[in-house]
Amino acid sequence: MLQLPLVVTAHIDVLLLVLSALSLWTRLSHLSSPRAVVFDEVYYGQFVSLYMKRVFFVDDSGPVLGHMILALGAYLGGFDGNFAWNRIGAEYPSGVCVWSLRLIPAICGALCVPLGYLLTLELHCSHLSALGAAVLLLLENSLIVQSRFMLLESVLIFFLLLALYSYLRFHNGVHSPTLRYAWLLLCGVCCGAAVGVKYTGVFSYLLLLGVASLHTWNLIGDRTVSHVSHRMFQRINKVLTNQRRADSCVCMCVQLSVCVQCVCRAVCLLLVPVLLYVFWFYIHLSLLKHSGPHDQLMSPAFQSSLQGGLSRITRGQPMEVAYGSQVTLRSSASQPMPCWLNSHRANYPIRYENGRGSSHQQQVACSPSKDVNNWWIIKDPHRRGLTVDRPPRPVRHGDVIQLVHGTTSRLLNSHDVAAPISPQAQEVSGFVDFNVSMTAQDLWRLDIANREAESESWKSISSEIRLIHVNTSAGLKLSGSALPAWGFHLMEVVAEKHFRADAVSFFWTVEEHRYWTTEGPAGADGGSQLEDKQTHRSVSFWTKFTELQRKMLTVKQEETEHKYSSTPLEWITMETNIAYWMDKSSNAQIHLIGNPVSWGVANLSLLAYHIIVSVYLVRRRRGFRDLTEAAWQHFVCVGCVCVGGWMMNVLPFLLMEKTLFLYHYLPALTHLHLLTPALLEHTHNHLLSSLTHQRALRVCAAVALLLILCSYWFFSPLTYGCPELSANQLQVLRWRNSWDFLLRRQ
């Protein structure tokens, strides 16, 4: 029966609510200002527009979840994608809801402040330390700037902090097992989301996996009985009167309980992030159905699965390649631009610039443009005809064929003559009989690399083939080198004897294909085309997913030096800044620049922690125990989360050769802001025994906090872009000569 009255008891942390409100105010106030494209909004905005139009794209710099989150904000604001993201500072049209475009990153950035408060509490620090950590995050100018625009760092930091907080809730939890593992599941979800936003999220994910592995190893060695098993043992003891049988069942239950916990941790922290990472791409590929600017990076099979583009050209074309088929052959290795096997009415020079001689036969190369010279006819060496039979005779794996160039009728040929740019390989040419005792060597054996059976037929779009020269056993290959001016700067094609079975430079795919029943130049209009009702096999999600991953990891845009690029060592000392925006008619401007005082305090905390932990370790080695075991474990835990998080988000960048910017340091800086109050609390409670010293530390902490607040206010015009500052005021803010501020000429 329902008992009255119904009573609901709630515990509200007023401090947490106040911090959340202040964080929302600092991140969301005047969010639409400026109404212009700010720094990397010009980069991410292009992908948002493509999402709105459902056009396929490839971003080699990161995964897709971050783009989808930004696109969600644009969708909620009614953005249709019709905006040219061509320059920083371009004004948004009146119909674009700028507030909506920037809303989700701002909310994520605002939630990082209360998350820092809760995370510090889960590290078993006091509420005062938690307040200090939250205030440091609240007043960090660089975090505010990065949160207020259509950028991804605030989203990444939000998921990283939530993952750490969820794991610590699980580890420290005294709740029911169901609730504890719900926190662990949330941790896995956040890890998958962090990696899905930016690949740099992997660094913190690996840190969390390391901490979880250590805890799991300790669990395996823990012989105490869990709460769940204890109730089970009581039931066993009631049922089994024989003590020996009861003890045996108890041991089995302990082992089962530990095994189940380990499996649950592995599922939540390993399997769930991987599945989510795949799921983000499933949504991505499901949404983007239309052909776009990055189609050429993908294989013909992938392109044919998109609406428009290549699928429009290849719609209704025959699937099986037959003798007499007219085809274009695309190299699978041509990146970042595609190229097709090509020949033309030009011969190799008799002698090259270095004095080596050539066959002086017709040039064969790989052309990045589609034209009639890309067409070839598949010929049966035992027949003279160049048309398709009725019914067509399919070409199968292992068949020996000839390839006749469509417009010049030259046979694809190779011989023991050095290639023009790659002399270690053989020259490939269109055979010209100069009557100089150089016979034709124009037979090629078809090798279908992705065949499912030995007798499989050659299929357009889907079959990846190798052409093996019968006389020399060399494979037709795109060398990757460009020919000189005499070769029209096309890509060199060679035949190479030594090759790996998985070398993609030897793979070719039939892209355009038709059956022709009348003699005539291949690729030309006119003539009689044989109808074929065969349809192509659909491309599975896993095929598209693996190809997209391979392209994202291997296709890199050319790295260029940027005016505001920097190195990790410059981040630590804050020697650099980034000009995000400047007003067209005044000195109002926005810079990614940190709070100098809090930045300095963070560096001092990092240095102090290393000194203190070094002293502790030396003294413990000598047999001195300055801390209780519980205090020592707490100090180590703080170091693993905060110092370890800083190291995992800085050290990998020291090994990278890519262009780096100051915003790459923000996840590491967040960990240092969590370290500072925890280290002050440890110093107050364990290192300072004198009441006078403790009071002095409190005064110093209060003064530092006041200076941080003043520094935040002092640099806020560069954070929010208002009020406008004069040239003299900007010079006052230039605390370091390396900072680059913009001054408009009067």
Protein Blocks (a to p, Z undefined) as FASTA:
>chain_A
ZZddddddddddfklmmmmmmmmmmmmgoklpccbdehjlmmmmmmmmmmmnopacddfk
bcfklmmmmmmmmmmnopghiacdfbghiacdfklcfklmmmmmmmmmmmmmmmmmmmmm
mnopafklmmmmmmmmmmmmklmmmmmpccfklmmmmmmmmmmmmmmmmmmpcbdfklmm
mmmmmmmmmmmmmmmmpmklmmmmmmmmmmmmmmmmmmmmpmbdcfklmmmmmmmmmmmm
blklmmmmmmmmmmmmmmmmmmmmmmmmmmmmmmmmmmmmmmmmmmmmcccfklmmpcfk
lmmmpgghjllmmgoiafbdcehiacddddfklcfbdcddddddddddfbdfkopacehi
acddddfbdcfklpccdddfkbmbfcdcdddddddehiacddddfklopacddddddcfk
lmmbccddddddehnopacdfbccdddfkbcbfkbccdehjlccddddfklopacddehi
acdfknoopacddddfbdcfklmklpccdfbdcddfbecdehiagdjddddfbdcddddf
klmmmmmmmmmmmmccdddddfkbccfklmmnopaccdfbdcfkbcbdcdddddfklmmm
mmmmmmmmmmmmmmmmmmmmnopafbcfklmmmmmmmmmmmmmmmmmmmmmmmmpcbdcd
fklmmmmmmmmmmmmmmmmmmmmmmmmmbfklmmmmmmmmmmmmmmmmmmmmmmmmmmno
pacddfklmmmmmmbfkbccddddZZ
